[in-house]
Amino acid sequence: MTVYSTLTPENTILNNVYLSYSFWKNSQVNVVKIDKDTNNISDLKLEFKIIANDGYKIDYENSSFEVDLRTLQESDLKTLTEPSEFDLLKIDLNEFATAEKIGAINADGSYFENVNNTNFKTIEKTFDTVNDYGELESVKYYVVLIDPKDTSCMIGIYSDGDVTGSLFSINDIGKPSIELTQLFINDYGEFSDDTFFKVHKINLNGKVSGVTPDKPLSKNIFTTYVVNPETLTGITGAQNIYNEIIINTVSYPLKFKDDDLTETTLKVAGEETSTKGKTFIKNNAKIEIFKFTIPTFNNVEQCVINLPFTNSVFLNYEDLENKTITGYLNYEVLTSSTTLIITNGDHTIYKSMFDIGSDLPYKPTGDFANYSKTETRLSNDPPLLIIKCSQIVRQNEVIKGTIKSEITGILKNELELLNTLTEQGVITNE
């Protein structure tokens, strides 16, 4: 299939803004993002959103677009010409400054997700055209600006006609939305595989908002959000997760520091949702998970650190003796990867990347019911340093350790129990 269009690169201006539209498929709302650097502008359909890039707001006084209202036959492709002034429906967003609310939005809620469809303005335009019988007739078009905000708005274009079931209506008479892609009809009255993209000119601009945002570290790949368990349940239940990375802090070993995060509104394919979460303000988030001070032991055979979220870590005692070793997790936001790093105060003695694939606190029973009970939520293997040696030691010479950060949602008695266990330490003697 070939898409024909009179839209040219020089007439495609998306300056600090991009376009987006939604459609319902596979029992969920799917979102398509369109910007000037992609080749999917001709995918634009029905109602669409204008969204400002981070740090910008929509310049309503200097934004416009044009739609070619010609009805073209397949035979017209041989001599496809530029539209005349009389063929174009021109929409200037500054016209909405004095516009009023006309008609009604009959949205079912799903298509207009996160859009206040009670807040809109309508521009009525009369367009003279020639019908199939060669007669001149006037057609009314209604251009609707829905939920205009500094950072986003939705545009809908509707034609006059007695058609029900549209999202927009005047006096209970439905107004069909303008399809921005038209199917060709050949000389035999059959629909062609080729289409015509009716948008002729796009000139939409954003201007600096004056507010320096705490930008998520996305680089247009994905955004990592930190959310609480209730929020995660809500967005997964609504099937609103697409390609973003979302971390539930209960499923991550320990709580991220508040200083590393900033509260934000979650976006899906760049579109703001009504859900609040947090994003990282720097690429590497470090969380200390243990600290042990190691005395001198004779004939040490093995040193092992057991952690509930990764395999056992084997260390050389020569790197530990009379040292304070510290272990921390380093979460790299842009790659969504976690590295366990252990230092002895002088240098790094262990470094390994691993995936976190289990919910924590760990449920040793495998049963997610009654998770509020301590005995079903605590790991069977809390963080422990095990040193095997031949020396017999007194109880008061055990190694000390403390859980430094609370796990989100952890019960107070669980934290106390974890700290009690690590403070006792474990020394295995042969």
N, C-alpha and C positions, 0 to 999 in steps of 0.2 A: 504494500500500500504506500502510495506517495501522498505527502501532505503538501498542498500548494498554498502559497501565502504571499501577500504583498508586504508583509512585515519585514523590514530590513534591519541589519545590525545597528545602523546609525539611528534607527527609530525605535530601538529597544533600550530604553534608559531605565535601569533599576539602580538608582544611586543611593547606597546605604539602606536599601530595603529589599525584601524579596516577597514572592507570592506563594500562596499555599491554598490548597483546596482539600476537602475531605469527601470520602465516599464510604458507603456501608458495604462491607463484603466479609464473608466468613464469620458472621455474627460479631463483627467489631468495626469500629470506625478506623479507617485507614487514611493516612495523611500523606500528601505529596507536596514536596518543597520544590519551588521553581525559582531559579535566579538567572541572571544574564549569562553566566558562565556555563550553564548546562544546555543540553540540546532538547529539553523536554518542554519548552515554552508552549508548543502546540498541544500539549496535554491539558492545558488550562480549560476547565469546564465549569458551567453553571455558576453558582455563587463562589467567590474566592476571597481570600484574605490578603491584605497588605500588612506586612510585619516589618518593623524597623529593626535594624541590626543593633546589637548591644551598644549602648552609649549614644544612640540616636533616637529621634522622634520623627514621626511622619510630618512632612512639610505640606500641610493641606492647601496652602496658598500657591504652591508651585508644583502641583501634581495633576496630571490629566491622562486620558487615554481615548482612543478612537476605535470604533467597531464598524466594519464594512457590512452594510445591510443588503448588499446585492444578493439576489438569488441566481446562482450561476449554474449553467448546464456543463456537462462534460465537454461539449464541443467548444465552449468558451475558453478552454485551456489553451487552444491553439493561438488565440489572440488575447491572452489575459493582459489586461491593462490596469493601470493604477485607477483607484476609485476617484470619482469627481467629488467636489465638495457636497453635492446633493446625495451622495451615496453613504456618507459617513455620519454616524451618531457620535457626537463629540461630548465627552463628559469631563468637566473641570471640577476638581474637588472643592475649589473655593466657592462654587455655586451653592454648596450645602450650608454655607455660613448663614444664609438668610432663609434656607428651606424649612419647611414644617413637616410634621408627621402626617402623611396621607396613607390611608389603607391600613392593612394589618398583616402581621407576620404569623403564619399558621405553622410554625415549626413544631415538630414532635419532640424536640429536645436532643435527640441523638445527633442529628446532622449539625445542629448549631451548638455543639458541645463547647462549653466555656465561653459562650457568647450571650450577652444580655439582649435577647431579641425584642424586648419591650422598648429599647432605646434605639430609635432610628429616625432618619429624615428621608424625605422623598422628593425627587425632582421629576416633574412631568414634562415630557418633550413630545411635540407633534412632528411627525415625519411624513412628508409626501412621497409616495412611491407609485409605481405603475404595476397594476395587478396582471394576472395571466391573460386577461382579456384586453390589455392595452389601455385600460381605464386608469385615470389618476384617482388615487384614494389616499386618505389621511389615516395614519396609524399612530396611536399614542404609545409612547414608551415611558416606563417608570424605572428610574434609576434610584436604587435605595442604598443609603449608607447606614450600615447596621453596627451598633455598638462602637462608635468612634472613640478612640482613646489616643493618647500620645504615642503609644508603641504599636498599636494594631487597630485595624478596622476591617469590616467585611463589606464587599460590594455585590449587589445583585442587580441584574438588568432584566426587565420583564416587558413583554409586549401586551397590547390590548387584545382581548379575545375572550370568548365564553368557554374557557377551559377550566375545569375544577381540578383540585388536587395539587395546586401550586403552593409554594411556601409563602407567597405573597398574594394578597387579594385586595380589590377595591369593591366595596359594596357587595361583598359575598360572591363576586364573580372572579373566578380564578384568573391569574395572569401567568401564562407559561413563561418560564425563564428562557432567556436567549441561549441557545446552544452556540458555543463559540467555535465549534467545528461543524461544518455543513457537509452532508453527503451529496455527491454529484449524481445527477440522473442523466442517463444517456438518451439517445434518440428513440430508443424503444421503451422508454419509461422505466427502465430498470436502474436500480441503485448501483453505483460504481464502487469499486474498492478504494478509489482515491477520494480524498477529502479536501476541503478548503477551510483554512484557519481564518476566521473572520476578524480577528484583532489586527488592526492596521498600524497602530502606533501606541507605544507605552512610554510615558514620561512620568515616572513616579520617583519622588525624592525624599530623602531623610536629612534632617539637619541635626547638628550636635545638640544633645539634650541639656548640656550644662551640668549633668550629673556623671561623675566618674563611677562606673559600675564595678562591683567586685566580680570580675569575669570568671566564669567557670573555665577550667583548663580543658577545653574541648578540641580546639584546632579543627572544628567542623567534622570530627570523627565521631565522637560521642561525648556525653557529659556524665560524670560520675556523681550520683546523688547519694547522700546519706539520709535515711529515713527511719522512723520508728516502726515497730511491728504493726501497729494499727494502720499506719499510712501504707505500708507495703501490702497488707492484706487488701486494702481498698483499691489500690491501683492494679494489683494483679487480678482481683475479682472483676474489675471493670475492663480488663484486658487492654489497659492503656500503655503497656510497656512495648516499645518497638525495638529500637536499636540502642537505647541508652543503657548505661551500666548503673544499676541501683543496688546500693549496699544497705542491708538491714543491719543495724549495729548489734543486734542480738546474734546474727549469723556470722559476724566478724568476731575474732577472739576477744578483743578488748575495745573499750570506748575510745573514739577519736577525740583529740583535744578540741575544746571549744575555740581556742585561738587559731586552729587550722581551718575552721569552717565559717561560712557565712550563710545566713538564712536566705532562701530564694524561693521563687515560684517555679515549680517543675515545668519544663517545656518538653513537648513531644514533637519531634521533627521541627523544632523551632517555635511551635505554637505554645503559648502559655496555657497552663491548666489552672484549676482552682486549688491544686494540691501544693502544700508547703513542704519543702525539704531543705537540705543543706548541701552546699557545694564546697569543694576545696579551694583555698585561695593560693596554694602553692603545690608544686608537683609531688613533693615527697612529704608524707606524713609519718613521723616516727613515734612509736609507742613503746615505752619501756615495759617489759613484762616480767623480768626477774633481776635480782642482784644477789650474788653470793660472795662472801669473804671466805677464802680457802686457807686453812692452816696447813702446817707441815705434817705429812703422814709418811710412815716408812713403808717401803715395798709396795707402792701403789700399782695395781695391775690394770685397773680400768676406771675411767670416768665417763659417766653417761648422764645426760640430761633428758628426762622424759617430759614431753609437753603434750597436752591433750589434743592439739590440732596439727601435729606433724609427726614424722617418725623420730625415733630416738636419735639423739645427737651424741656422737662419740668425740671426746676431746683428749688432748695430750696433757697429762698432769704437769709436765714441765712448764706449760703455759699458764697453769692455774696456781701453782704453789706460792703462798704468801701474797696472792693477788685478790683484788675484788673484781669479779667478772660480772659484766652487765649484758643482758640480752634484750634486744628490742626488735620489733617488727618495723620494716620500712615499706609502706604502701606507696607504690608509684602510680599516680593518678592516670597519666596519659597511656600507660600500657596495661592498667588494671592488674598489676602483678604485685606479689608480696614476697619480701625477702627477709629471712631471719638472719640477724647479724649479732655476733657475740664478740665483745672486746674484753681485754684484761687490763685496761687502763693505759697500756703502751701501744698496742696494735690490735687489729682484728684477728681473732683466732678461728672464727668460723663465719661463713657466709654462704647461704644457699637460698635459691628461689623456690617457692612451692605454691601450689594452688590450695585455696581454702574451699573445700567442697562439702563441708558438713555444718549443720546448725549447732551453734554453741550458745549457752552451756550444753555440753554433750549429754545426751540421754542414754545412759548405759543399758537401760532396759529395752531400748528401741521403741518404747511406747510413748507417744506424744501426749497421751491423756494424763491428767493430774500433774502437769508439768510444774505447778506451783509448789509441789512437795520437794523438799530438799533431797531426799534419797533418790528421786527419779531424775533430778536435773544435774546433780554433781557428777563430774567425771570420775570414773573408777581410778583414773591415773592423773591426779593433779600435778602441776609442775614440780618436779623433784630432781635434785642432783644426787646421783648415786656414785659413791667412790668405793671401789673394792680394793682392800689392802689387807695385810697380815697383822697390822697393829691393833691392839685392843685399846679402845678409848673409853673414857668415862662419859656418862650421859650429858654432862654439862659442856662437853667439847663438840657438840653437834653443830652442823652448819646451819646458819640462819638464812631465811629467805622470806620475802613478802610479796604478795600480789599488789602491784603499785596502782593499777587502774581498775576501776569497777567495770564489770560487764554490764551493758545496758539491760535493765530489767532484772538484775540479780537481786535476790532477797538478802536482807541484812544478815540473817543467820547463816546464809550460804557463804558470804564474804568472810565472816568471822571464822567459819569452819575451814575455809580454804587457807586463810592466814595461819590458823592454828596448826594445820598439817604442814605447811611449808616452814613454819618456825621450828617445828620439831626436827625437820630434816630427816634424811635417811642415810645411814652408813652401814654397809654390809661388810662383815668381817669373816674371814675364813680361818 
